[in-house]
Amino acid sequence: MSNLATAEAMIAAYNAQDVDTYVSYMTDDACEANYRGAVVREGKEGTRSGLAKAFAVWPENKAEIREKQEIGNYVLFREYVTRGPSTDGSPLVEPFEVVAIYTFEGAKCARVEFVR
């Protein structure tokens, strides 16, 4: 499977809120982070638990891939994210765009960085 196909499969799992499948495409020490900034979710287990918590708050959360490109060990997506109403009473999050940079080591994703 190409890195592009793997990243697309990650988004499909994300949209299905299937955290186990999502992290199955990642290295054990993978992380999600803000671009050039703080790590948001550390390792497979941190990503699994962080996404599970987010999905519990926003059960309608989805990411639509609007543009995509594969460059070497990187996949870039321009994503349109909608959260929908929260279950914890927090204010509605307006839909937003993000550029997600997926970095691959071999066949697995080692890092996802978000530019927002």
Beta strands, then each sheet from edge to edge (+ up, - down):
strand 1: 26-34
strand 2: 39-42
strand 3: 62-71
strand 4: 74-82
strand 5: 96-105
strand 6: 108-115
sheet 1: 2+ 1- 6- 5+ 4- 3+
end
